[in-house]
Amino acid sequence: MIDISVVIIAKNAQEHLSKCLSSVESFSEVILYLNDCTDKTKQIALEFSNVKIIDGYFDGFGSTKNRATTFTKNDWVFTLDSDEVVSKELLEELKDISLSDQKIYRFHRLNHYKTKALDCCGWDKDFVLRLYNKNKTNYYDKKVHESLDIKNLEIFTFKNSIYHYPFKSISELIQKADYYSELFAQNSSKKSSIFKVIVHSKFMFFKSYILKKGFLYGYEGFLISFFNAFGSALKYIKLMDKNEV
């Protein structure tokens, strides 16, 4: 067994949870921190002997991950999302690594739309800091786009990837854009305007489709570029709406 505690926070995660948990069966402990699940997430988790289920509350990604980490028995923590899968190649790399307290570890995340991997639209350069010593650092207290405090730690990048399956339909793209734009508007002190909505969304589409090579990936490249722009517009529209109240 790998003496690293995996931490996953989840809500209604039945879609990919079995694949996710199967990919980390070699770890000595998996903390699955749940909030208000109404699907089969808990039943699925009970099939895995190394999983410890914690029922709690969600008050933002950063603070919730820190709270979930308090239930771990190992010093080393690997945070994973319920729609992510550790590749077999990465698992072998993790088994051979000699962890250093002076380092924090990051992974490349290979993002998919449905089952198609997309190395474009900003999804290609997706590196995430996920493996750390909990006595050395933790997450900033942010509700969205949480990040670890790297302090004076050296960043080590693994060669192999985590597979990420965030969307299986256009409806899920819309839901995610709505969810993250709401968190952005609630927690931003910025000002917005119609001009900002137009400029930010147009530039985001150009950046995703042209600069980030979405045009090379056919329908999926266009779709992700469009929703990147849509999400950007929605953030500034909601922020403008909040400022008008």
C-alpha positions as CSV (number, residue, x, y, z in Angstrom):
1,M,0.0,0.0,0.0
2,I,1.1,3.6,-0.7
3,D,1.3,5.5,2.6
4,I,-0.5,8.6,1.2
5,S,-4.0,9.7,2.1
6,V,-6.2,10.5,-0.8
7,V,-8.8,13.2,-0.1
8,I,-11.9,13.6,-2.3
9,I,-14.7,16.1,-1.6
10,A,-17.9,15.2,-3.5
11,K,-21.6,15.7,-3.9
12,N,-23.7,13.4,-6.1
13,A,-20.6,11.9,-7.8
14,Q,-22.0,8.5,-8.9
15,E,-21.1,9.1,-12.6
16,H,-17.3,8.6,-12.3
17,L,-16.8,7.7,-8.6
18,S,-16.3,3.9,-9.2
19,K,-13.5,4.5,-11.8
20,C,-12.0,7.2,-9.5
21,L,-11.9,5.0,-6.4
22,S,-10.7,2.0,-8.4
23,S,-7.7,3.9,-9.5
24,V,-6.6,4.6,-5.9
25,E,-7.2,1.2,-4.3
26,S,-3.4,1.0,-3.8
27,F,-3.4,3.9,-1.4
28,S,-3.6,3.1,2.4
29,E,-6.5,5.6,3.0
30,V,-9.1,7.5,1.0
31,I,-11.1,10.2,2.8
32,L,-14.3,10.7,0.9
33,Y,-15.9,13.9,2.3
34,L,-19.5,14.2,1.2
35,N,-22.1,16.9,1.5
36,D,-25.8,16.4,0.9
37,C,-25.6,13.5,-1.5
38,T,-28.9,12.3,-2.9
39,D,-27.6,9.7,-5.4
40,K,-25.7,6.5,-5.1
41,T,-22.4,8.0,-4.2
42,K,-22.3,6.6,-0.7
43,Q,-23.4,3.1,-1.8
44,I,-20.6,3.0,-4.4
45,A,-18.0,4.2,-1.9
46,L,-18.9,1.4,0.6
47,E,-17.6,-1.2,-1.9
48,F,-14.0,0.0,-1.3
49,S,-12.3,-1.2,1.8
50,N,-9.7,1.7,2.0
51,V,-12.4,4.4,1.8
52,K,-13.5,6.3,4.9
53,I,-16.7,8.3,4.4
54,I,-17.2,11.6,6.2
55,D,-20.5,13.5,6.1
56,G,-19.9,17.2,6.3
57,Y,-20.8,20.6,4.9
58,F,-19.4,22.6,2.0
59,D,-18.4,26.3,2.5
60,G,-16.0,26.7,-0.5
61,F,-13.4,24.4,-2.1
62,G,-10.3,25.7,-0.2
63,S,-11.7,25.5,3.3
64,T,-13.6,22.3,2.7
65,K,-10.5,20.5,1.4
66,N,-8.6,21.7,4.5
67,R,-11.3,20.4,6.7
68,A,-11.4,17.0,5.0
69,T,-7.6,16.7,5.4
70,T,-8.0,16.8,9.2
71,F,-9.4,13.3,9.0
72,T,-6.3,11.8,7.4
73,K,-3.9,9.6,9.3
74,N,-0.9,10.1,6.9
75,D,1.3,13.2,6.7
76,W,1.2,13.1,2.9
77,V,-2.1,14.0,1.2
78,F,-3.1,13.6,-2.4
79,T,-6.3,15.6,-3.3
80,L,-8.3,14.2,-6.1
81,D,-11.7,15.2,-7.7
82,S,-14.4,12.6,-8.0
83,D,-14.3,12.9,-11.8
84,E,-10.6,12.2,-12.0
85,V,-8.8,8.9,-12.5
86,V,-5.1,8.2,-11.7
87,S,-3.5,6.6,-14.7
88,K,-1.7,3.3,-14.3
89,E,1.5,4.9,-15.4
90,L,1.2,7.6,-12.8
91,L,0.4,5.0,-10.2
92,E,3.7,3.3,-10.9
93,E,5.5,6.6,-10.7
94,L,3.9,7.3,-7.3
95,K,5.0,3.9,-6.0
96,D,8.6,4.6,-6.9
97,I,8.8,8.3,-5.7
98,S,10.8,9.2,-2.6
99,L,8.8,12.2,-1.1
100,S,10.6,15.2,0.3
101,D,9.3,17.6,2.9
102,Q,10.9,20.4,0.9
103,K,8.8,19.7,-2.2
104,I,5.2,20.0,-3.3
105,Y,4.1,17.8,-6.2
106,R,2.1,18.5,-9.3
107,F,0.5,16.5,-12.1
108,H,-0.6,17.1,-15.6
109,R,-4.4,16.7,-16.0
110,L,-5.6,15.3,-19.3
111,N,-9.1,16.8,-19.8
112,H,-11.9,15.1,-21.7
113,Y,-15.2,16.1,-23.2
114,K,-17.3,12.9,-23.0
115,T,-14.5,10.4,-23.7
116,K,-12.4,12.5,-26.1
117,A,-9.1,13.9,-24.7
118,L,-8.7,17.6,-25.7
119,D,-5.2,19.2,-25.7
120,C,-6.5,22.6,-26.7
121,C,-8.6,25.6,-25.5
122,G,-6.4,26.1,-22.4
123,W,-7.1,22.5,-21.3
124,D,-3.7,21.3,-22.6
125,K,-1.5,23.2,-20.1
126,D,-3.5,22.0,-17.1
127,F,-1.0,21.3,-14.2
128,V,-2.4,20.9,-10.7
129,L,-0.6,20.9,-7.4
130,R,-2.2,18.0,-5.5
131,L,0.4,16.1,-3.4
132,Y,1.8,17.7,-0.3
133,N,2.8,17.3,3.3
134,K,-0.1,18.6,5.4
135,N,2.4,19.7,8.1
136,K,4.1,22.0,5.6
137,T,1.2,23.6,3.8
138,N,-2.5,23.7,3.1
139,Y,-5.1,25.3,0.8
140,Y,-5.8,29.0,0.8
141,D,-9.3,29.8,2.1
142,K,-10.9,30.4,-1.3
143,K,-14.4,29.4,-2.4
144,V,-13.4,28.7,-6.0
145,H,-10.2,28.1,-7.9
146,E,-8.6,26.9,-4.7
147,S,-4.8,26.7,-4.6
148,L,-2.1,25.4,-2.2
149,D,0.3,27.8,-0.5
150,I,3.6,26.8,-2.0
151,K,5.6,28.9,0.5
152,N,9.3,28.1,0.0
153,L,8.6,24.6,-1.4
154,E,10.2,23.3,-4.6
155,I,7.7,22.2,-7.2
156,F,8.2,18.7,-8.6
157,T,6.2,17.7,-11.8
158,F,5.3,14.0,-12.4
159,K,5.7,12.7,-16.0
160,N,2.4,11.0,-16.2
161,S,-1.2,12.2,-16.0
162,I,-4.5,12.3,-14.1
163,Y,-7.4,11.7,-16.5
164,H,-10.2,14.2,-16.0
165,Y,-13.8,13.6,-17.1
166,P,-15.6,16.9,-16.2
167,F,-18.4,16.9,-18.9
168,K,-20.5,14.4,-20.7
169,S,-23.1,16.8,-22.2
170,I,-23.8,20.4,-23.1
171,S,-26.2,20.6,-20.1
172,E,-23.3,19.9,-17.8
173,L,-21.2,22.6,-19.4
174,I,-24.0,25.1,-18.8
175,Q,-24.5,23.9,-15.2
176,K,-20.7,24.3,-14.5
177,A,-20.6,27.7,-16.1
178,D,-23.6,28.8,-14.0
179,Y,-22.1,27.4,-10.8
180,Y,-18.6,28.9,-11.1
181,S,-19.9,32.3,-12.3
182,E,-22.1,32.5,-9.3
183,L,-19.2,31.8,-6.9
184,F,-17.1,34.4,-8.8
185,A,-19.8,37.1,-8.6
186,Q,-20.4,36.4,-4.9
187,N,-16.7,36.6,-3.9
188,S,-15.4,39.3,-6.3
189,S,-15.0,43.0,-5.4
190,K,-14.5,44.0,-9.0
191,K,-16.8,46.2,-11.0
192,S,-18.4,45.1,-14.2
193,S,-20.1,46.7,-17.2
194,I,-21.6,45.8,-20.6
195,F,-18.3,46.7,-22.2
196,K,-16.5,44.3,-19.9
197,V,-19.0,41.5,-20.7
198,I,-18.5,41.9,-24.4
199,V,-14.7,42.4,-24.4
200,H,-13.9,39.5,-22.0
201,S,-16.2,37.0,-23.7
202,K,-14.9,37.9,-27.2
203,F,-11.3,37.7,-26.2
204,M,-11.9,34.4,-24.4
205,F,-13.3,32.8,-27.6
206,F,-10.4,34.2,-29.7
207,K,-7.9,32.9,-27.2
208,S,-9.5,29.5,-26.9
209,Y,-10.3,28.8,-30.5
210,I,-7.4,30.5,-32.2
211,L,-4.5,31.0,-29.8
212,K,-5.1,27.8,-27.9
213,K,-5.8,25.8,-31.1
214,G,-9.4,24.8,-30.6
215,F,-9.9,25.0,-34.3
216,L,-7.7,21.9,-34.7
217,Y,-10.2,19.7,-32.7
218,G,-13.3,20.1,-34.8
219,Y,-16.7,20.2,-33.1
220,E,-15.3,19.6,-29.6
221,G,-12.8,22.4,-30.0
222,F,-15.5,24.9,-31.0
223,L,-17.8,23.7,-28.3
224,I,-15.2,24.2,-25.5
225,S,-14.1,27.6,-26.9
226,F,-17.8,28.7,-27.0
227,F,-18.4,27.7,-23.5
228,N,-15.2,29.3,-22.2
229,A,-16.5,32.5,-23.7
230,F,-20.0,31.9,-22.4
231,G,-18.7,31.3,-18.9
232,S,-16.6,34.5,-19.1
233,A,-19.7,36.5,-20.1
234,L,-21.8,35.0,-17.4
235,K,-19.3,35.9,-14.7
236,Y,-19.3,39.6,-15.6
237,I,-23.1,39.7,-16.2
238,K,-23.7,38.3,-12.7
239,L,-21.2,40.6,-11.3
240,M,-22.9,43.6,-13.0
241,D,-26.2,42.4,-11.7
242,K,-24.9,42.2,-8.2
243,N,-23.4,45.7,-8.4
244,E,-26.8,47.1,-9.5
245,V,-28.6,45.8,-6.4
